[in-house]
Amino acid sequence: MIRAALAGNPNCGKTTLFNKLTGSSQRVGNWPGVTIDRKEGRIKGADAILVDLPGIYSLSPYSPEEIVSRDFLLDESPDVIVNIVDATNMERNLYLTSQILDVGIPTVVALNMMDAVRKDGGEIDTVKLSSALGCRVVGMSALKGEGIEELIAAITEAAASGKVPEPLRLSEAAEASASRISEVLRGKVPDGQIRWYSVKALERDPLALERTGDLEGEILHIVEEMERETDDDSDSVVASDRYSAVSRAAASSTGKRGASKGRTTSDRIDRIVTDRWLGLPIFAGVMFLVYYISISTIGSWGTDWMNDVFFGEWIIPGMRAWLEGASVDPVLTAFIVDGLIAGFGAVIGFLPQMLVLFVLLVILEDCGYMARIAFVMDRVFRRFGLSGKSFIPVLIGTGCGVPGIMASRTIESERDRRITAMTTTFIPCSAKLPVIALIAGALFGGSALVALASYLVGIAAILMSGIILKKWKSLAGAPSEFIMELPAYHMPGAVTVFRSTLEKTWAFVRKAGTFILLACGLVWFLSTFSWNMVLVEDVNTSMLADMGRALSWMFVPLGWGGDWQFTVGTLTGLLAKENVVGTFGVLFGFSEVSEAGEEIWTMVAAMLTPIAGFSFLLFNLLCAPCFAAIGAMRRELGTWKATGAAVLYQCGLAYAVSLIVFQIGSLAIYGTFGVWTAVSLAVAALLVYLVVSNDPFRMSARRSGEVAC
Amino acid sequence: MGTLREVACGDTAKVMGISARGSMRKRIMDMGITKGCTVTVRRIAPLGDPMEVTVRGYELSLRKSEAESIEVE
């Protein structure tokens, strides 16, 4: 069995090629330690496994994608590397090739997008390129399916021959120093990888130097000698040499050509899309369309149909009638219908909306506009430690937090992606609207200002969290750069869109589904049974109600802990936020209430002051989202530990904000001052400190401490 | 002698060196901005930052703060 690795730049058609080569035999997993998909599959018609490496520009030691790729090539030594190169953008693509050729593994270059080159009237001589690079080059088009057979044959041939390519030659000075370093390293690193380590050490690559152990001083001496001789830093010399070498190789295989047609078309589109005046309105228009299609119309029609008709009218009543007809035990019936099937509904109900959203996002990503969104919005979001692309998850989050969190996938920087996934649900989703309507109706005369305030608090919480969280250890680090390719626009391929959409949706079901099902089952169990395991008539006498009573003291400082119903409502909100109002209805003795709970407005008004009601509302908006959203967060954050920390952070922030609003509000309105007023002032001061201070968690002290021990 | 940040829209400049350090330095060079190559400034984003440049036949966006560490003439 041959093991092959697929490596290449982002936006060069790698996913399309991977799909073409492996068909339906793919398995998706995670690379160890990072939330980057690791895909592998069997190559059609060959006895070979293909591992898809993340899209990278270089084998540098900085981004997680690059480290994962390097480690795989060096430590797991695949039999052959398939390096996909975009023929319309040879120089930068071949820069990665020049590093791959150093690793000492048989390599085949798949020269993709040859159809686009031909369409522009260009020509590339693959034989000449092949002799310039010292490895097999196969001209092809993944999109059109050209040259796939030939590529597969070349892969098996290269693996069988085991012929290691000749590295591209750098300048005289660099080559002389690299060979001196390789003398030092001989015997210390595997023979086949000596070229790789010599050149990387010459670049002062920290991960390569780390593996040279006590030889570092000797090596750095050679590096410094070369730097004196060339009057330049060694990494700059090596990068320039690599680019000179690949541009010679590229030039040898192509005639002189002007800018390609694809590029000039892209430039014309960009002139409009990123225009000083039109750029922002066009961005707003595209965002409106995404929102309109996935949240307001097609997506929510699908999800509503799934929930109300498919489950609500067909599956649940049908199943209930069937079970009752078969005189199954009522407890078991309730378990199957209200627990199990409703839990499935919570997972599957989101799927239509998610499919629609993912189709749109994949199209935006694939056609190249997503990169322009980051370009246009970067200035706004980077002040808050977020990426320009963080806007999309938040916007989608106003409809539903689950697809909103999943939309954070499109953010490249892992740090920005994690922060966005943790904070997206602060924005009120559509399921929180009934809670807003209840509080506004019962306590504020239905004022629209309550909803406005809710959105403003949500946005403030996201931006403030961006500032605070990026100072925290696992999310801190050098400010992420924004040196990003703006890929040429092109029509997305239907098959790629279809596959990526299914892949993303399936990932949600697999990673989040089990958790959502179990958590919903647990809350159902707690709200349906009393302590002696008797099925209860209403929530009032269930275990959950007792838990609410036991916990309600915690919320006294927030102004709504005196009445346990509010705590129970908050707990059932974990199932789905719209449950909060329905639960109140039951707790206040109504079998069913309208969506905004008009029937209970007077009772709520009698129990809460407006400021306490607002505090209750804020807590429910900001605290842990529903289980479905927590499941989605787990999918994006990778581990339960990180997910737990995120939920704790959300609850902590919700508590702090509600405390401050209620206590300081009470002080302002009623002039009440007590211990909790003082505490809330201290908490407010702490939040301000976390936002303003450069290093509130003493990370620099901890880091230097780590070095010392 | 100046930095890429000061190059006007539509103008082309030759790179003389990269003063950034660490991962940013490596990233700039990996993306093809190396000593001796030419960079053309295409446009500035609607909100004034980042900027779009053409280097080695493709389009690249980078922040002005990053462009500041690229010395050109």
Interface residues (C-beta under 8 A of the other chain):
Chain A: Y57 S58 S60 Y62 S63 N89 E91 R92 Y95 D232 D235 S236 A239 S240 Y243 S247 A259 R263 S266 D267 D270 R271 T274 D275 R276 W277 G279 L280 A371 A374 F375 V376 D378 R379 V380 R382 A478 E481 F482 I483 M484 E485 L486 P487 A488
Chain B: G17 I18 G22 S23 M24 R25 K26 R27 I28 M29 D30 M31 G32 T34 K35 G36 C37 R42 R43 I44 A45 P46 L47 G48 D49 P50 E52 R56 G57 Y58 E59 L60 S61 L62 R63 E66
